[in-house]
Amino acid sequence: MVQNSPKSGLFHLVMIKPTHYDDDGYPIQWVRSAIPSNTLACLNGLAEDAQRRGVLGDGVEIRLHTYDETNRRVHPGRIIRMIRKAGGKALISLVGVQSNQFPRAVDLARPFLAAGLPVGIGGFHVSGCLSMLPELPADIREAQALGVSIFAGEAEEGRLDEVLRDAWNGKLKPLYNYMDKLPSLQGEAPPFLPRQHVRRTAGSLSSVDLGRGCPYQCSFCTIINVQGRKSRFRSPDDLEKIIRDNHAQNIKRFFITDDNFARNKDWEILFDRLIALRKSEFPGLGFTIQVDTLCHKIPNFIEKAAQAGVRRVFIGLENINPDNLITAKKRQNKITEYREMLQKWRNHGAITYAGYILGFPADTKESILRDIEIIKRELPIDILEFFFLTPLPGSEDHQKLSAKGVWMDPDMNKYDLNHRVSHHPKMSDQEWEEAYRAAWLTFYTPDHIRTILRRSAACPIGRPKTTLSTILWFYLMVLFEGVHPLEGGAVRLKFRRDRRHGLPRENPLLFYPRFAGETVIKLWRYYKVYRTCKKILDETLTAPDRMTYTDLAISPPKDDEFDALDMYHATRGGEDAVARKHRDDAIRGHTHAIPAAAAE
């Protein structure tokens, strides 16, 4: 047994962020993955702090081992041998485990448990289930039966210390449930990953959460039930330390993972600190943030974001049918604000990404494709990313369906937002799946890629080359890899021996030639798409009317646009939204009159 090693002054903390399986049962892994794991960075930062403070007592060395399985293969056998050779005790922590990653996490736990090493699993799946369900689901109970310790909640305020001490003393509890109290973030050890891990992500992108929680009530969301509806924030000093620690290892780009940075009450002082750092010491800093659709209403928010180095913005657009938004309790989204908000971000040089959910009760395949065509014409969105409406464990949607006994796919591996896991009231399963695929192909046509690039090139501070590289990342993942772009990467890796537990191991004479052939074919197809898009970019950059190009989406607002644009009249909800807009404007003394039909 590893735990009885004679070298008692050494403790190994192995932190693994698992990936999940593709449809053939192989872990989804890349030479470089799309985005970093902030949970892994948070746990590593807290563990380094525990290491500095000597939480296991004098003379005990805590040795940290960090793995992000999306860009680094995890060899349980090698890790076990490494621990045995070094001696000491250990804890294997599977961190930040989402619902779709839970089956993989359990499979990774099996060889460690068989070797006598304690294993813990934490993350949104276990936390969401504990917060929203009356009893633990079968998959978590089965993991506990194997000997896995479950950690629900966040690890700040000494909670990780408690787990480390219990593991050191051989008294790891079967369940650590911290869901009843959310910790403060100020003064806590900030997220941090060494450069050798960060460089495995595209663009050497690091991550940080400056706040957790969200005040809204979206029924499909898990964040409000795991991180709470009362937001908690890091301080400007915390932010500056993160910047300095990362810049010291030549990391200059960051993804601020807050679900909605615009609701951070300290957004201005945080931006001011970044602006000062960029002016005085670190001019190359760049940031990606996530915001809501009303962020442009906050005075100076977008202006200061641009000065702080925000270059990419994720926006939870979700839908352009207000009836669908109300169904999901996303009442804060006002479609009458979308154009102004997107145009303002464009004018400040940001590339905009908009999330869009398919499968609300009022959706049909025809209405989905109609709405996408409207978006293409009327909204200046650079990247539109599609998701199935998914009852994620930890969400209100999942809680309600579970209570009613409504069918949901029992395979957690499919809960990745790009697999259908429930039935739709109007569409057949096949129609819904066809609509999802068609949505991607409808938005990312060569003609519309040309339009997006022309819009970017016409902006004096637009970045058409970067915009194209981003489009290609999304488009190629959907066309040829069969994964959502956010879980995609550069050059797929696949290992025959890592197949999902219960599936047969393939014959090497079949597996390796097929994988090699698939890779060559995909790279050729990548090149063909790139060549086509590169030609479009070259034509865009040399067009004589490059700087004077305009279209409906980027044209300045007109007094009659609420009456003229299809977005506001394709659905009854859109008509109602316009009527409310006219009434509100009239009350505030604006010039728009209330049409008779809208007033009825």
N, C-alpha and C positions, 0 to 999 in steps of 0.2 A: 504494500500500500504506500502510495506516495506521501501521504500525510505523516507517516512514521519515520520519515527520513531523519538521520541523526543531526543534520545541520539545521538547527532550530532558529538561527538568527536571520533567516531569509524568508521573505514572503513574496510570492509571485501574484500580481494582479493582472490577469489576462482579460483585456477588454475587446470584445468582438462585436462589431456592427454587422449582422447577417444580411445577406441579400435575400431574394426569393427565387423560386424555380420558374423556368419557362414552361411552355405547354408540353414539352417533351421530358420535363423533370430534371433539367440541368440548371445549376445556379446561374443567374444572369450576372456575368462578370465581364470586365473590359480592361484593356491596357490602361485607359484613362476613363474615369466615370464622369458623369455630368456635373454633379454638385456634391459638396462635402457633407458629411454627417455632423450636424451641430451637436447632437446628443453625445456622439463619441468625443467631440471636442470639449463639451461640458464635463463629462465624466473624467476625461484625461486631465483637464485643468484642476478639478477637485482632487483627483488622486495625487497629482504633483504637489498640491498644497498639503495633503495629508502626509505625504512623504517628507516634506520639509519640516512639518511639525512633529514628526515622530510619533504618530498616534498609536503605534503598536509597542511603544516603549523604547527605552535606551537599548542600543545594540541591535535592534531589529531593522534590517534593510528591507524596504518595500521596492521591489523591482517591477516596473511597468512594461507591459507588452500590449501594443495597440494594433488592431486589425480592422480595416474597412473591407468587407468581403466583396463589395461591388468593384474594387480595383486591385484586390490582392487575394490570392488563393489562401485559404486557411487549411493547414494540414494538422488535424488533431493529433495524429501519431507523432509528428515532429515536435509539437508543443509538449506533449507528454514526455517524450524523451529528453527534451531540453530541461524540463522541470526536474526530472529524475537525476539528470547529470549534475545540475547545479545544487540540488538538495533543497530543503526547506519545505514550507507549506505553500498552498496556492488557493486561489479562487478564480474560477472561470466565469466571467460576467458577459452575458449576451445582452447588449444594451440597445436602447432605442428601438425595440422590436415592434414593428407595426403588424397589423393583422395578417397582411399577406406574407410577412416574414416569419410568422410564428412556426409554421411547419418546418422551415429550414432551421430555425433556432433549436427546435427540439431534436432534429436530426444531428445537428452539431453537438448537442449536449450528450448524446448517447455514448460515444467513445470515451469522453472525459469521465462520465459517471462509471463506466465499466472499469476505468483505470483507478477508481477510488478518489477522484477529484470532485470537490463540491462545485456545483453549478447553480448560478442564479440567472433568471430572465426578468428583465424590466422593459418598460416602454409603453406605448400608447395602447397596445392590445390588452394587456393585463390591467392597466390603469383604467381604460375605458369600460371594460367589462365589470370591474369592481365598483365603478361609480354609477353604473346605469342598470345593472341586472340584479335580480333578487338573489341569484346564486351563481356560482362560477360555472361557465360552460364546460362541456365535456373535454375539450382539448386542453384547457388549463388544468383540470382535475387529473387528466392522464399524465400531463407533464409532472405534476406533483407526485403522482404515484411512482414515476420513474426515479424520484429523488430530487427533482429540481426545486430550488427555492424561488419563490415569486416575490418580486419587488414592485409595488404600485406606488406612484407618486414621484416626487422630485427629490434629488439627493443632497440638496444644500442644507445648511443649518445643522451640520454634524451627522446627518443621517447616513452618509457613506461611511463616516468614521465608525458608527455602530455596526454596520455590516462587516467592515474589515476586522473589527475586534472579535465579533462573533465567529467569523471564519478562522481567524488566527487561533481562537480558543477551542475550535472544533464544535461550536454550538450554534451553527447557522440555523435560523428559524425557517420553517416551511413557508411562512408568509410574512412579509413586511408591508403593512398597509398604512401609507401616510396620506391617503386621499382626504382625510378630514381637516388637514391644515396645510395651506400652501405657503412655502417659505419666502422670505424676502430675498431679493437678489443683490441689493446694495452691499458692497463690501465683500461679497463672496468671491472666491477664486473664479476668474472669468474663463470662458472657453479658450482652449489652446491646443493645437496639434503641431508637432515638429514638422519642419519643412519636408522631410522625406515622405511624410504622409500626404501633405497638401499638394505636392507636385504630381501626385497620381490623379488629380482632378483636372478637368479641362481648364486651361488658363491659370493653373496654380491658384485656385480660388479658395480662400479661407472663409470661415463663417463665424457669426456672433449673434446671440440673441440679446437685444437690449431691453426687451420686455416680453412678458408672457401673459396670456389671458386675452379675452376679447369680450366687450360689453354686449355684443349682439346675440341673437337667438336662433340663428340659422339651424333648421332641423337636421340638415345633413352633416353638420359639423361635429367633430369630436373635441376640438380644442376647448370649447367652452365648458365641457364636462370633465376634461382632464386637467387643463391648466386654469380653469375657472373663468368667471365673467368679470372678476375684479382684477384689473391689470396691475402687474408689478414690474418695476423698472430697475435697470442698472443706472449708475450715476455717470456724469461726464468723466470723472476720474477713472472709473472702471473702463469706459470706452477708450480713453487715451492710453491706458496701460495695454489694452488689447492691440491698439494700433502700433505702439512702440515695440511690444514683444514680437509682433509679426513682422514689422518692418526691419527689425534687426536680423531676421532670416530671409530678407528680400521678398516678403509677401506684401503686396500692395493692393490687392483686389479682395473685396469682402462681400459676402452675401449676408445681409441683415435679415435673419430668419423670422423676425416678429411677424405674426399673422397679419397684423395691420399696424404699421408704424405710424400712420396718420392719427391713430388714437392714443399714441404715447403722449402723455401730458407734458413731458419734458422734451418734445421733439425739437423745439427751437434752441434750447441751450445745448442739446446734443449736436445739432447741425452747426451751431456757432463754434463749438469746440473743433469740429472737423474742418470748418472753414479756416479757422485760425491755424490749425496744424498744416493744412495744405498751403497756406500763404507763407508760413514761417519755415517749415522743415520738409514736408512731404508732399510736393506738388503733384505727384503721380497717383495719389490715392483715388480709387474708384469703387463705387458701391452699387449693389443691387438691393432694392427694397420691395416690400409688399405693402400695398395700400388699398383703401376702399374707393368707391366711385364718387365720394363727396370730398376727397382730399383737396380738390382745387378751390373749395369754398373756404378753406382755412387761410386767412390772409398771410401771404408771403411763404406758404409752405413749399410750393413748387419752386419758387424763386430761390429759396435757401437750399432746397434739395439739390438743385443744379450747381449752386456755388460750392456745396459740400462734396460734390463729385459723384452724385447719383447719375448713372448712365443707363441703367436698366430698371424697369418698373413692372412688377407683377400686379395685375388688377383683377379682383374677383368680380368680373362682369356677370358671369353665370348665365344670363339669358337676356333677350330683349322683349320678352313677353311679360308684362307686369303681373299677369295672373299666375304665371309660373313662379315668379319671385315671391308673391304673397303666400302661395301654397307652401313654399319652403321657409317661410318666416324671414325672408331677406327683404324686409320692407325698407331698409335703408337705401337700397339701390333704386334710383330714379332714372328711368331711361331718358327723360328729358334733360338730364345733366351729362349724358355720356359724351356727346359730341364736344361740348365745351371743355370737359375734363381731358379728353384724349388730344384735342388740338393744343391745349396748353402744355401738356407734356411734350408733344412733338416740337412745339416752338422753343422749348428749352433743351432740345437735343437728346431727349431720352428715347430709347427703344422700348416700346410698350408690348407687354405680353398680357393677354386676357384669357382667363379661364372661362370655359363655357360648358355647361352641364347639359347632357342629352338624356331625356327620359322622364321629364316632368309629366304629370298626369295629362295635361292638355296637348302634349307633343304627339305628332305623327311623323312618319318619314317625310311626307310632303311638306309639312310645316317647318320641320328642321331645315330642310334644304332651301326652302323659300327664305327663311330668316337669315341663313348664311349669305345668300345672294344680296339681301338688304344690307347686311353688315359690310360686305365687300364694297358696295357702292357708297354707303353713307357714313361709315365710321373709319377713321384713320388708325386702324390697329395694325401693328407690324406682325405680331405673332398671335395666332388664335390657337389655343390648345383645348382639346375636347376631352370630356370625361363622361363615363356612364354615371347616372344618378345611382349611387351605391349606398346601401344601408350599412355603413361602417360600424362595427362594434364600438360602443362609446358614444354613438349619436342618438338623438331622439328618434330618428327614423328607424334605426335598428331596434331600439327599445320597444317601440310600438308594434312593429311587425313580430318581434319575438313574443310579446305578451299575447298577441292574437293568434299565434301559431301559424302565421303565414309562411309559405315556403321561401327559404333563402338557401342558396347553395352552401352545403356544409363544408366545402373545401376552402379554408381560409386563404390558401395560396392565391385564389382568384380575386381577393378583395384589394385589388391594386388600381381600381378606377378605370381600367381599360378592358375589363371582362364583365359581362352581364352576370349578375348573381341573384336576380329576382325577376319576376314577371311584370309586364307593363299592362295597364288597364285597357289600352287601345291597340298597341302594336303587338304582333306576335313576337316570339323570341327571335325568329329569323329577321323580321322587319327591323327590330330594334338594333340588332347587330349589323345589319346592312346599312342602317342610317348612321351608325357610328363610323363605319369605314367610309361611307360616302361623304360624310362631313369633312374629313381630312382631305379627300381628293377634290372636293368642291372648292375648298378655300385655297389650297396650294396648287392651283393650275399655273402653267407658264404665263398666261396672260395676267393673272392677278399678282404673281411674283413680280412681273414687270411693273405693274401699277404701284406696288409697295415700294419698289426701288426708286421709281420716279418721284414718289412723294418724299422719300428720304433725301434724294439728290437735290430736290428743289428747295430744301431747307438749308439756309446758310451754315448751320451747325449740325446738319444731318450726317449720318455715318452709313452710307449705302453699302460699303464693303463689309462692315461688321454686321449690318442687317442681313446681307445675303448669307454670310457664314452661319448666322443664327437660324435663318430659314432652312438652310440645307441640313443643319443638325436635326431639326424637327422633322422635316419632310423625309429624309433618308431613313430615320428610325422607324417611321410608320410604314414606308414603302417596303423596306427590305429586312428589317430586324424583328418586326412583330411585337415591339415593346413601346410603351409610352416614352416620348422623348425625355421626360424628366428622370426616367430610370435607364436611359440609354448611355452611350459612351462611344469611345473611339476604339475600334478593333475588338470584336467579340472574342472572348476566351471561353473554352468549353473543355471540361475534363471528364473523361469516361468514368472514372472511379467515384465521382462526386454525385452521382445520380440520386434522386429522391429515394428515401427509405421505402422499401416495398416494391420498387420497380426493378426489372432485371438489368443487369450490367450487360451492355452490348458487346458483341464480338469486336475485338480491336481491328480485325481485317475489314469490317464494315464501317465502324465508327470513324476511324482516322481518315480514310480516303473520302468519305462523305463530307466530313467537316472541312477538310482541305478544299474539296471541290466547291462547297457552299461558300467558303471564304473568297476564293478566286472569283466566282461568279458575282458575288455581292460587290467586291471591289471594282469589277468592270462596270457593273450597273451604277455604282457610285460615280465613277468617272464620267459616264455618259450623261447623267443628270447634272453633274458639276459643269461639264462642257456646255450644255445647253444654257444653264443659268449664268455662267461666266460670260457667254455671248450677250445675254440680256443686259448684264451689268455694264459691259463695255459700251454697248449701244446707248445705255442710259447716261453714262458719264460723258459721252461725246455728243449727245443730242444738242443741237443748236438752241433748242428751247428749254434746256435743262432747268435753268433758274426761274423761268416764267411758267413752267408747267403747273397746272392746277386741275382739280376735279371736284366733284361734289363733296367728298369727305373732308378735304382740306380747305375748302372755300370758306370765307368768313361767314358767320351766322347772318341770316336775313330775317327781317321782321315776320315773313310769312312761312318760315321753314317748318314750324310746328303744324301748319296746315298742309304743307306740300310734300313732306318726306314720307316714304313708305313705312319707315320704322314705327311711325306714330299711328298708322292707320291699317296695318295688316291684321291687327287683332283688336278685340273689344277692349282689352286691357290697355292697349296703346291709346285708343281713343279716349278712354277715361283719364289716362295720365295727362294727355294734352288738355283736357277739360279742366283738370285740377291746376295745371300750370297756368292756363289763362285766368282762372279765378284768382290764384295767388298773385299773379302779376297785376290784375286789376285792383286788388286790395292794396297792393304796395304802390299803386299809382303809375304802373308801367303803361306803355302806349298800346299794348295788345288789347283789342276788344274781345269780349266773350261771344263767340258765335252762338246763334240761337240754338243750334243742335247740341252744342256743348253745355248750354245752360239748362237744358231740360233734365 
